[in-house]
């Protein structure tokens, strides 16, 4: 799990180190706890890239990654 966002980037890479693309990625807003929808790309066996339409503010989005 990690909190992401910096107010300017709409594409954010998150390293999970699980060694597989077989992962589930869930996102939620740290302030409201609402589910957030974004385009998730399993960039490699250890990295997912999350693409937002609008840049999230600093640490606004919580990313949960689970290996299947």
Backbone as CSV, one residue per row, in Angstrom:
resi,resn,N_x,N_y,N_z,CA_x,CA_y,CA_z,C_x,C_y,C_z
1,UNK,0.851,-1.185,0.000,0.000,0.000,0.000,0.884,1.230,0.000
2,UNK,0.413,2.294,-0.668,1.154,3.554,-0.725,0.183,4.694,-0.979
3,UNK,0.528,5.872,-0.510,-0.235,7.078,-0.832,0.509,7.811,-1.934
4,UNK,-0.236,8.224,-2.978,0.391,8.886,-4.117,-0.320,10.200,-4.439
5,UNK,0.365,11.003,-5.242,-0.147,12.287,-5.692,0.829,13.384,-5.315
6,UNK,0.987,14.344,-6.247,1.855,15.484,-5.976,1.297,16.785,-6.541
7,UNK,0.085,16.725,-7.066,-0.562,17.917,-7.594,-0.211,18.252,-9.020
8,UNK,0.749,17.529,-9.635,1.110,17.854,-11.016,1.166,16.643,-11.947
9,UNK,1.566,15.480,-11.438,1.684,14.298,-12.300,0.345,13.587,-12.454
10,UNK,0.020,13.243,-13.694,-1.185,12.458,-13.957,-0.850,10.989,-14.185
11,UNK,0.424,10.666,-14.334,0.882,9.297,-14.487,1.874,9.006,-13.366
12,UNK,1.555,7.994,-12.552,2.367,7.699,-11.377,2.711,6.215,-11.359
13,UNK,4.012,5.912,-11.307,4.479,4.524,-11.211,4.606,4.147,-9.740
14,UNK,4.105,2.968,-9.411,4.185,2.455,-8.046,4.904,1.108,-8.095
15,UNK,6.002,1.001,-7.369,6.751,-0.254,-7.301,6.199,-1.095,-6.157
16,UNK,5.815,-2.336,-6.477,5.256,-3.212,-5.444,6.183,-4.370,-5.095
17,UNK,7.075,-4.754,-5.980,8.053,-5.786,-5.686,7.496,-7.189,-5.504
18,UNK,6.304,-7.464,-6.034,5.694,-8.784,-5.865,6.154,-9.797,-6.907
19,UNK,6.830,-9.323,-7.950,7.375,-10.239,-8.943,6.367,-10.876,-9.869
20,UNK,5.202,-10.264,-10.046,4.165,-10.808,-10.924,3.251,-9.691,-11.421
21,UNK,2.666,-9.921,-12.601,1.646,-9.001,-13.110,0.251,-9.413,-12.633
22,UNK,0.160,-10.545,-11.957,-1.120,-11.035,-11.437,-1.436,-10.323,-10.121
23,UNK,-1.828,-9.056,-10.240,-2.140,-8.241,-9.064,-3.477,-7.539,-9.254
24,UNK,-4.121,-7.267,-8.138,-5.329,-6.440,-8.113,-4.928,-5.096,-7.535
25,UNK,-5.350,-4.026,-8.194,-5.028,-2.677,-7.742,-6.326,-1.957,-7.408
26,UNK,-6.411,-1.445,-6.198,-7.573,-0.668,-5.768,-7.094,0.706,-5.325
27,UNK,-7.918,1.714,-5.586,-7.575,3.089,-5.245,-8.701,3.720,-4.442
28,UNK,-8.338,4.525,-3.426,-9.363,5.304,-2.741,-8.807,6.646,-2.312
29,UNK,-9.715,7.597,-2.136,-9.368,8.951,-1.722,-9.081,8.946,-0.225
30,UNK,-7.917,9.460,0.176,-7.528,9.465,1.585,-8.400,10.366,2.455
31,UNK,-9.063,11.348,1.869,-9.898,12.269,2.650,-11.324,11.755,2.816
32,UNK,-11.901,11.231,1.726,-13.307,10.827,1.758,-13.494,9.313,1.843
33,UNK,-12.432,8.558,1.557,-12.456,7.088,1.520,-13.307,6.540,0.380
34,UNK,-13.655,7.409,-0.583,-14.392,6.970,-1.764,-13.459,6.244,-2.719
35,UNK,-13.990,5.257,-3.429,-13.226,4.552,-4.445,-12.891,5.516,-5.575
36,UNK,-11.676,5.405,-6.074,-11.202,6.242,-7.183,-10.959,5.321,-8.375
37,UNK,-11.389,5.753,-9.559,-11.197,4.982,-10.776,-10.138,5.648,-11.637
38,UNK,-9.189,4.850,-12.115,-8.120,5.338,-12.971,-7.670,4.188,-13.867
39,UNK,-6.915,4.514,-14.897,-6.366,3.501,-15.791,-5.113,2.925,-15.152
40,UNK,-5.099,1.617,-14.935,-3.955,0.944,-14.315,-3.278,0.064,-15.363
41,UNK,-1.967,0.251,-15.505,-1.167,-0.550,-16.433,-0.156,-1.353,-15.627
42,UNK,-0.140,-2.645,-15.847,0.852,-3.504,-15.191,2.132,-3.412,-16.014
43,UNK,2.930,-2.406,-15.714,4.107,-2.038,-16.501,5.155,-3.145,-16.527
44,UNK,5.371,-3.803,-15.403,6.308,-4.925,-15.313,5.837,-5.832,-14.178
45,UNK,6.637,-6.836,-13.867,6.276,-7.750,-12.784,6.402,-7.099,-11.406
46,UNK,6.992,-5.919,-11.348,7.180,-5.231,-10.070,6.636,-3.811,-10.013
47,UNK,6.059,-3.325,-11.116,5.598,-1.933,-11.182,4.229,-1.857,-11.838
48,UNK,3.347,-1.036,-11.265,2.105,-0.650,-11.936,2.161,0.862,-12.168
49,UNK,1.602,1.292,-13.276,1.526,2.717,-13.571,0.064,3.114,-13.567
50,UNK,-0.252,4.142,-12.796,-1.628,4.608,-12.658,-1.759,5.928,-13.398
51,UNK,-2.733,5.991,-14.313,-2.960,7.185,-15.122,-4.279,7.827,-14.714
52,UNK,-4.193,9.070,-14.227,-5.358,9.840,-13.793,-5.699,10.883,-14.847
53,UNK,-6.971,11.261,-14.948,-7.343,12.349,-15.854,-6.954,13.700,-15.269
54,UNK,-6.965,13.804,-13.942,-6.552,15.017,-13.232,-5.518,14.620,-12.179
55,UNK,-4.460,15.399,-12.057,-3.407,15.087,-11.095,-3.944,15.144,-9.669
56,UNK,-3.779,14.070,-8.910,-4.222,14.096,-7.512,-3.307,14.985,-6.672
57,UNK,-3.871,15.588,-5.636,-3.073,16.426,-4.746,-2.125,15.559,-3.924
58,UNK,-1.246,16.176,-3.176,-0.205,15.468,-2.438,-0.767,14.372,-1.534
59,UNK,-0.327,13.146,-1.811,-0.724,11.950,-1.041,-2.231,11.792,-0.886
60,UNK,-2.991,12.234,-1.876,-4.454,12.194,-1.815,-5.044,10.814,-2.101
61,UNK,-4.317,9.986,-2.850,-4.853,8.696,-3.271,-4.085,7.568,-2.602
62,UNK,-4.826,6.634,-2.018,-4.225,5.446,-1.407,-4.303,4.319,-2.426
63,UNK,-3.186,3.663,-2.677,-3.091,2.571,-3.627,-2.887,1.267,-2.864
64,UNK,-3.777,0.306,-3.102,-3.671,-1.010,-2.487,-3.380,-2.021,-3.588
65,UNK,-2.311,-2.789,-3.419,-1.922,-3.774,-4.427,-1.856,-5.141,-3.751
66,UNK,-2.557,-6.098,-4.360,-2.611,-7.442,-3.796,-2.267,-8.465,-4.869
67,UNK,-1.389,-9.390,-4.531,-1.034,-10.463,-5.433,-2.142,-11.501,-5.470
68,UNK,-2.429,-12.001,-6.665,-3.448,-13.035,-6.822,-2.807,-14.394,-6.638
